[in-house]
Amino acid sequence: MNIEENYFKNKFKDYFIAKILKRSGKKQADIWKAGHKNRTGGSLIKDFLESHLDSSDDVLTLSEKLGYANHEKLLIIHADDIGLTSAANAGAFNAFEFNIVTCGSVMVPCPDFPEVAEYCREHPQVDMGVHFTLTSELENHRWGPVAPVDKVPSLVDEEGYMWGNLWDIKNNAESEEVEIELRAQIEKALENGIKPTHLDTHMGAILVRKDIFLIYARLAKEYDIPPLLVKFTPEIVNRYIEHVTEREIELFYKIVQKARYPLLDNLILGVAGNTYEEKKAAYYARLRDLKPGVNQLIVHLGIDDDEVKDIDRNYMARYIDYMVFTDLETQVLIDELEIKLIGWEDIKEAVDF
């Protein structure tokens, strides 16, 4: 970790300390007397998270609501970015047949969305969510909003496409127009025969601002579709602290305090590796290290298609994920580890939020 990364990591930990002080009434001097425990990732943060962030008014855990014991390892294997390209669609559709990937979510604004809608109509049992999309990041394969451009002008660039990065969304998007667009994406999915089992977000776009996140949460309530949210446990903080903002942390406090949404126990955002062998080994290591509770592993699937090579620079990474999660050896390992595969349909049916 370089100096800049270390600075921001400490900055975010200081944010947690500020929250602790606000709730406990302790003075900053008390923290320093504790031996700078915040700087060493010590027990103060851990104790606070465990006692406040993971608390809930519910008697039953999410695992128990799903009919499992708390010691059991439950895993959602989720295909992101369905609809992005025809290759991504083919990868997801094929993977579903292997029954290892349990669910996925579709990017409604993308040109290949109709193919996904047709698949869902022909396979009504498929566990498909809406992958809220506010960016169009591929240089040679772009898309505009679902809503008419004149209704959401702050969500598009000068060419009428969605912004290519999160920074432009954060700086330009009007919250009213974000709600119009996200609502339009849900409605288009419904109109095309998709029955969304969950909501999530492409590139984390709904987390760039508090007002956008609150729209995400409100639409989930309105449509009775569970949103992807994960507990801010000490393990999550230690693993992803340098990748989150103070705003995101603040939002998670509010969500957990309300205790109205189903919260996953852990989220695995892919693994490192450039080759099939490297990524397979990394994925298998994460499966072996899986903790009890409700976990989600996000994968990005795609077949090896000549056309997509000129569209998506990540096509090979998607193909590697596809090969790993259509490999019988992967299913054998999951069975050996006594991991129970579940989907968002299970959560939607079990949880009344």
C-alpha positions as CSV (number, residue, x, y, z in Angstrom):
1,M,0.0,0.0,0.0
2,N,1.5,3.4,-1.0
3,I,1.4,6.6,1.0
4,E,-1.7,7.9,-0.7
5,E,-3.6,4.7,-0.2
6,N,-2.5,4.5,3.4
7,Y,-3.7,8.1,4.0
8,F,-7.2,7.4,2.7
9,K,-7.4,4.2,4.6
10,N,-6.6,6.0,7.8
11,K,-9.0,8.8,6.8
12,F,-11.9,6.4,6.6
13,K,-11.0,4.7,9.8
14,D,-11.0,8.1,11.5
15,Y,-14.5,8.5,10.1
16,F,-15.6,5.4,12.0
17,I,-13.9,6.8,15.1
18,A,-15.9,10.0,14.8
19,K,-19.1,8.0,14.6
20,I,-18.1,6.0,17.7
21,L,-17.4,9.2,19.6
22,K,-20.7,10.7,18.6
23,R,-22.6,7.7,19.9
24,S,-20.6,7.0,23.0
25,G,-20.0,10.6,24.1
26,K,-16.3,9.9,24.6
27,K,-13.7,12.5,24.0
28,Q,-10.9,12.3,21.4
29,A,-8.4,12.1,24.2
30,D,-9.9,8.9,25.3
31,I,-9.2,7.4,21.9
32,W,-5.5,8.4,22.0
33,K,-5.2,7.0,25.5
34,A,-6.4,3.7,24.1
35,G,-3.1,3.5,22.2
36,H,-4.1,4.7,18.7
37,K,-6.2,1.6,18.2
38,N,-7.9,3.1,15.2
39,R,-4.5,3.3,13.4
40,T,-3.9,-0.4,13.9
41,G,-7.4,-1.5,12.9
42,G,-7.9,-2.5,16.6
43,S,-10.7,-3.6,18.7
44,L,-12.5,-0.2,19.0
45,I,-13.7,-0.3,15.4
46,K,-14.4,-4.0,15.5
47,D,-16.4,-3.8,18.7
48,F,-18.4,-0.9,17.5
49,L,-19.3,-2.5,14.2
50,E,-20.2,-5.8,15.8
51,S,-22.4,-4.1,18.5
52,H,-24.1,-1.5,16.2
53,L,-23.8,-2.2,12.5
54,D,-24.8,-5.9,12.7
55,S,-27.6,-5.4,15.2
56,S,-31.2,-5.9,14.1
57,D,-34.6,-6.0,15.6
58,D,-35.2,-9.3,13.9
59,V,-35.0,-12.5,16.0
60,L,-34.1,-14.6,13.0
61,T,-31.0,-14.2,10.9
62,L,-31.2,-14.1,7.1
63,S,-29.9,-17.7,7.0
64,E,-32.7,-18.8,9.4
65,K,-35.3,-17.0,7.4
66,L,-34.2,-19.0,4.4
67,G,-34.6,-22.2,6.4
68,Y,-30.9,-22.9,7.2
69,A,-28.9,-23.0,10.4
70,N,-26.5,-20.2,11.2
71,H,-23.4,-22.5,10.8
72,E,-24.3,-23.3,7.2
73,K,-22.5,-21.7,4.3
74,L,-24.9,-20.3,1.8
75,L,-23.7,-18.9,-1.5
76,I,-25.3,-16.9,-4.3
77,I,-23.3,-17.1,-7.5
78,H,-24.4,-14.1,-9.5
79,A,-23.8,-13.2,-13.1
80,D,-23.5,-9.4,-13.6
81,D,-23.8,-7.5,-16.8
82,I,-26.3,-9.7,-18.6
83,G,-27.5,-7.7,-21.6
84,L,-24.1,-5.9,-22.1
85,T,-23.3,-7.9,-25.3
86,S,-24.6,-11.0,-27.1
87,A,-21.5,-12.8,-25.8
88,A,-22.4,-11.9,-22.2
89,N,-25.9,-13.2,-22.8
90,A,-24.8,-16.5,-24.2
91,G,-22.3,-16.9,-21.4
92,A,-25.0,-16.4,-18.8
93,F,-27.7,-18.5,-20.5
94,N,-25.3,-21.4,-20.9
95,A,-24.1,-21.1,-17.3
96,F,-27.6,-21.3,-16.0
97,E,-27.9,-24.7,-17.5
98,F,-25.0,-26.0,-15.4
99,N,-26.9,-24.9,-12.2
100,I,-23.7,-23.4,-10.6
101,V,-24.5,-19.8,-11.4
102,T,-27.8,-19.3,-9.6
103,C,-29.0,-15.9,-10.8
104,G,-28.0,-12.7,-12.6
105,S,-29.1,-9.2,-13.4
106,V,-29.8,-7.5,-16.7
107,M,-28.7,-4.1,-18.0
108,V,-32.0,-2.9,-19.4
109,P,-30.7,0.1,-21.5
110,C,-28.3,-2.0,-23.5
111,P,-29.0,-3.0,-27.2
112,D,-28.9,-6.7,-26.4
113,F,-31.6,-6.4,-23.7
114,P,-34.4,-7.9,-26.0
115,E,-32.5,-11.1,-26.2
116,V,-32.5,-11.4,-22.4
117,A,-36.2,-10.6,-22.2
118,E,-37.0,-13.3,-24.7
119,Y,-34.9,-15.8,-22.7
120,C,-36.7,-14.9,-19.5
121,R,-40.1,-15.3,-21.2
122,E,-39.0,-18.7,-22.4
123,H,-37.5,-19.6,-19.0
124,P,-39.9,-18.1,-16.5
125,Q,-38.1,-19.9,-13.6
126,V,-34.9,-17.9,-14.2
127,D,-33.7,-15.8,-11.3
128,M,-33.2,-12.4,-12.9
129,G,-32.7,-9.0,-11.4
130,V,-32.4,-5.5,-12.8
131,H,-28.8,-4.2,-13.0
132,F,-29.5,-0.5,-12.6
133,T,-27.4,1.1,-15.3
134,L,-26.3,4.8,-15.4
135,T,-23.1,4.4,-17.4
136,S,-22.2,3.5,-20.9
137,E,-18.5,2.8,-20.5
138,L,-17.5,0.8,-23.7
139,E,-16.0,3.0,-26.3
140,N,-17.3,1.0,-29.3
141,H,-20.6,-0.2,-27.9
142,R,-22.7,2.5,-26.3
143,W,-26.3,3.1,-25.3
144,G,-28.6,5.8,-24.1
145,P,-31.2,5.8,-21.3
146,V,-34.5,4.0,-21.4
147,A,-36.4,7.2,-20.6
148,P,-36.6,9.8,-23.4
149,V,-33.5,11.9,-23.5
150,D,-35.4,15.1,-23.1
151,K,-36.7,13.8,-19.8
152,V,-33.3,12.9,-18.5
153,P,-30.8,15.3,-20.1
154,S,-28.4,15.4,-17.1
155,L,-27.8,11.6,-17.6
156,V,-26.3,11.8,-21.1
157,D,-23.3,13.3,-22.8
158,E,-23.3,15.5,-25.9
159,E,-24.0,12.5,-28.1
160,G,-27.0,11.3,-26.2
161,Y,-25.3,8.3,-24.6
162,M,-25.1,7.7,-20.9
163,W,-22.0,9.0,-19.2
164,G,-18.9,6.9,-19.6
165,N,-17.7,7.1,-16.0
166,L,-19.0,7.5,-12.4
167,W,-17.4,10.9,-12.0
168,D,-19.7,12.5,-14.6
169,I,-22.7,10.9,-13.0
170,K,-21.8,12.3,-9.6
171,N,-21.2,15.8,-11.0
172,N,-24.1,16.1,-13.5
173,A,-27.0,13.8,-12.6
174,E,-30.1,15.4,-11.3
175,S,-31.8,13.2,-8.7
176,E,-35.3,13.6,-10.2
177,E,-34.0,12.4,-13.6
178,V,-32.2,9.5,-12.0
179,E,-35.5,8.4,-10.5
180,I,-37.2,8.7,-13.8
181,E,-34.6,6.6,-15.5
182,L,-34.3,3.8,-12.8
183,R,-38.1,3.6,-12.7
184,A,-38.2,3.3,-16.5
185,Q,-35.7,0.5,-16.3
186,I,-37.9,-1.5,-13.9
187,E,-41.0,-0.8,-16.0
188,K,-39.3,-1.9,-19.2
189,A,-38.2,-5.1,-17.6
190,L,-41.7,-5.8,-16.3
191,E,-43.3,-4.9,-19.6
192,N,-41.1,-7.4,-21.4
193,G,-42.0,-10.3,-19.2
194,I,-39.2,-10.2,-16.7
195,K,-40.2,-10.6,-13.1
196,P,-37.2,-9.1,-11.2
197,T,-36.1,-11.0,-8.1
198,H,-33.7,-8.2,-7.0
199,L,-32.1,-4.9,-7.8
200,D,-28.4,-4.1,-8.0
201,T,-26.2,-1.6,-9.6
202,H,-23.7,-1.5,-12.6
203,M,-20.3,-0.2,-11.5
204,G,-21.7,0.8,-8.1
205,A,-23.3,3.9,-9.7
206,I,-26.1,4.2,-7.1
207,L,-23.4,4.8,-4.4
208,V,-21.9,7.9,-5.9
209,R,-24.3,10.2,-4.0
210,K,-26.6,9.8,-1.0
211,D,-29.7,11.1,-2.9
212,I,-29.1,8.5,-5.7
213,F,-28.8,5.7,-3.1
214,L,-32.0,6.7,-1.4
215,I,-33.8,6.5,-4.8
216,Y,-32.4,3.0,-5.1
217,A,-33.7,2.1,-1.6
218,R,-37.1,3.7,-2.2
219,L,-37.8,2.0,-5.5
220,A,-36.9,-1.3,-3.9
221,K,-39.6,-0.7,-1.3
222,E,-42.1,0.6,-3.9
223,Y,-41.8,-2.3,-6.2
224,D,-41.3,-4.9,-3.4
225,I,-38.0,-6.0,-5.0
226,P,-35.1,-6.7,-2.6
227,P,-32.0,-4.6,-3.2
228,L,-28.5,-5.9,-3.0
229,L,-27.0,-4.7,0.3
230,V,-24.3,-6.2,2.4
231,K,-23.5,-5.8,6.1
232,F,-20.6,-3.4,6.9
233,T,-18.9,-6.0,9.1
234,P,-15.3,-5.6,10.4
235,E,-14.2,-8.1,7.7
236,I,-15.8,-6.1,4.9
237,V,-14.2,-2.9,6.3
238,N,-10.8,-4.5,6.4
239,R,-11.1,-5.9,2.9
240,Y,-12.7,-3.0,1.1
241,I,-12.1,0.1,3.3
242,E,-9.9,1.8,0.7
243,H,-12.5,1.4,-2.0
244,V,-15.4,3.1,-0.2
245,T,-16.2,6.7,0.6
246,E,-17.5,8.4,3.7
247,R,-20.8,8.9,2.0
248,E,-21.2,5.1,1.4
249,I,-20.4,4.4,5.1
250,E,-23.0,6.9,6.2
251,L,-25.6,5.3,4.0
252,F,-24.9,1.8,5.4
253,Y,-25.3,3.1,8.9
254,K,-28.8,4.3,8.0
255,I,-29.7,1.1,6.2
256,V,-28.6,-1.2,9.0
257,Q,-30.3,1.0,11.7
258,K,-33.6,0.7,9.9
259,A,-33.1,-3.1,9.6
260,R,-35.8,-3.2,6.9
261,Y,-33.8,-4.7,4.0
262,P,-32.3,-8.2,3.8
263,L,-28.5,-7.8,4.3
264,L,-26.0,-10.2,2.9
265,D,-23.3,-11.3,5.3
266,N,-20.5,-11.1,2.7
267,L,-19.9,-10.0,-0.9
268,I,-17.1,-11.3,-3.1
269,L,-16.4,-8.9,-6.0
270,G,-14.4,-11.3,-8.2
271,V,-10.8,-12.4,-7.8
272,A,-7.4,-11.5,-9.2
273,G,-5.7,-13.4,-12.0
274,N,-4.9,-13.1,-15.7
275,T,-5.1,-16.8,-16.8
276,Y,-7.7,-19.5,-16.4
277,E,-5.4,-21.4,-14.0
278,E,-4.8,-18.3,-11.8
279,K,-8.4,-17.3,-11.6
280,K,-9.6,-20.8,-11.0
281,A,-7.2,-21.2,-8.2
282,A,-8.3,-17.9,-6.7
283,Y,-12.0,-18.7,-7.0
284,Y,-11.4,-22.1,-5.4
285,A,-9.5,-20.5,-2.5
286,R,-12.4,-18.1,-1.9
287,L,-14.8,-21.0,-1.9
288,R,-12.6,-22.9,0.6
289,D,-12.5,-19.8,2.8
290,L,-16.2,-19.1,2.7
291,K,-17.7,-18.2,6.0
292,P,-21.1,-19.3,7.4
293,G,-24.0,-17.0,6.5
294,V,-25.4,-15.6,3.2
295,N,-22.6,-14.9,0.8
296,Q,-22.7,-13.6,-2.8
297,L,-20.0,-14.1,-5.4
298,I,-20.2,-11.9,-8.4
299,V,-19.0,-13.2,-11.7
300,H,-18.9,-11.7,-15.2
301,L,-19.6,-14.2,-17.9
302,G,-19.1,-14.3,-21.7
303,I,-18.3,-16.7,-24.5
304,D,-15.2,-16.4,-26.7
305,D,-16.7,-14.6,-29.6
306,D,-14.8,-12.8,-32.4
307,E,-17.3,-9.9,-32.6
308,V,-17.0,-9.0,-28.9
309,K,-13.2,-8.7,-29.0
310,D,-13.6,-5.3,-30.7
311,I,-16.3,-4.2,-28.2
312,D,-15.3,-5.3,-24.7
313,R,-11.6,-5.2,-23.6
314,N,-12.5,-7.5,-20.7
315,Y,-13.9,-10.2,-22.9
316,M,-11.2,-12.7,-22.0
317,A,-11.7,-12.2,-18.3
318,R,-15.4,-12.9,-18.9
319,Y,-14.6,-16.0,-20.8
320,I,-12.4,-17.3,-18.0
321,D,-15.2,-16.7,-15.5
322,Y,-17.5,-18.6,-17.8
323,M,-15.1,-21.6,-18.1
324,V,-14.6,-21.8,-14.3
325,F,-18.3,-21.7,-13.5
326,T,-19.3,-24.2,-16.2
327,D,-16.7,-26.6,-15.0
328,L,-17.9,-29.8,-13.3
329,E,-14.9,-29.6,-11.0
330,T,-16.3,-26.4,-9.6
331,Q,-19.6,-28.1,-8.7
332,V,-17.7,-31.0,-7.1
333,L,-15.8,-28.7,-4.9
334,I,-18.9,-26.8,-3.9
335,D,-20.5,-30.2,-2.9
336,E,-17.4,-31.3,-1.0
337,L,-17.3,-28.1,1.0
338,E,-21.0,-28.5,1.8
339,I,-21.8,-25.1,0.4
340,K,-25.5,-24.5,-0.2
341,L,-26.3,-22.7,-3.5
342,I,-29.2,-20.2,-3.3
343,G,-30.5,-17.4,-5.4
344,W,-32.3,-14.1,-5.0
345,E,-35.6,-15.7,-5.7
346,D,-35.1,-17.6,-2.4
347,I,-34.5,-14.3,-0.5
348,K,-37.5,-12.6,-2.2
349,E,-39.8,-15.4,-1.1
350,A,-38.4,-15.7,2.4
351,V,-38.1,-12.1,3.5
352,D,-40.8,-9.5,4.0
353,F,-39.2,-6.1,4.0
